Amino acid sequence: MRVLGIDPGLTRCGLGVVEGQVGRPLRLVDVNVLRTSADRPVAERLVTIEKGIDAWLDEFAPDAVAVERVFARSDSSTIMGTAQASGIAMVAAARRGIPLALHTPSEVKAAVSGS
């Protein structure tokens, strides 16, 4: 199974692809960070993120997509951009009919590291 993991963010959106089978270690296929400049309009930045995610979905053809769940922080401007980038990731997967799951950072760490 191949999974595209997305750590959403408006300035930096992390992407990583892993492959694995039950009972075997995961193998890292590729990793990247999509970057957008804070001096650009938000809509333009979201289009950049969408194009980047679409390109990775095309290139790596994942069986599933896992997106880091957005959680509340004290800085509302940061959480808004993160939520917008998260929505872009969810729409990109849904448009292709790829199963999607939302996970907290601690859930991802436990799944990958086993602890």
ChimeraX attribute file (.defattr): number of C-alpha atoms within 10 A of each C-alpha:
attribute: neighborCount
match mode: 1-to-1
recipient: residues
	/A:1	11
	/A:2	19
	/A:3	21
	/A:4	25
	/A:5	24
	/A:6	25
	/A:7	21
	/A:8	26
	/A:9	25
	/A:10	24
	/A:11	20
	/A:12	17
	/A:13	21
	/A:14	18
	/A:15	19
	/A:16	17
	/A:17	23
	/A:18	18
	/A:19	17
	/A:20	13
	/A:21	10
	/A:22	7
	/A:23	6
	/A:24	8
	/A:25	11
	/A:26	16
	/A:27	12
	/A:28	13
	/A:29	13
	/A:30	13
	/A:31	13
	/A:32	14
	/A:33	17
	/A:34	18
	/A:35	16
	/A:36	20
	/A:37	12
	/A:38	10
	/A:39	7
	/A:40	9
	/A:41	10
	/A:42	16
	/A:43	10
	/A:44	12
	/A:45	20
	/A:46	20
	/A:47	14
	/A:48	16
	/A:49	26
	/A:50	19
	/A:51	15
	/A:52	19
	/A:53	22
	/A:54	16
	/A:55	12
	/A:56	18
	/A:57	20
	/A:58	11
	/A:59	9
	/A:60	15
	/A:61	14
	/A:62	20
	/A:63	15
	/A:64	17
	/A:65	22
	/A:66	21
	/A:67	23
	/A:68	21
	/A:69	17
	/A:70	20
	/A:71	10
	/A:72	9
	/A:73	10
	/A:74	7
	/A:75	8
	/A:76	10
	/A:77	10
	/A:78	14
	/A:79	17
	/A:80	16
	/A:81	18
	/A:82	23
	/A:83	18
	/A:84	18
	/A:85	26
	/A:86	24
	/A:87	15
	/A:88	20
	/A:89	25
	/A:90	20
	/A:91	14
	/A:92	18
	/A:93	20
	/A:94	13
	/A:95	8
	/A:96	11
	/A:97	11
	/A:98	16
	/A:99	14
	/A:100	19
	/A:101	13
	/A:102	17
	/A:103	16
	/A:104	12
	/A:105	14
	/A:106	11
	/A:107	13
	/A:108	16
	/A:109	12
	/A:110	10
	/A:111	9
	/A:112	12
	/A:113	9
	/A:114	7
	/A:115	8
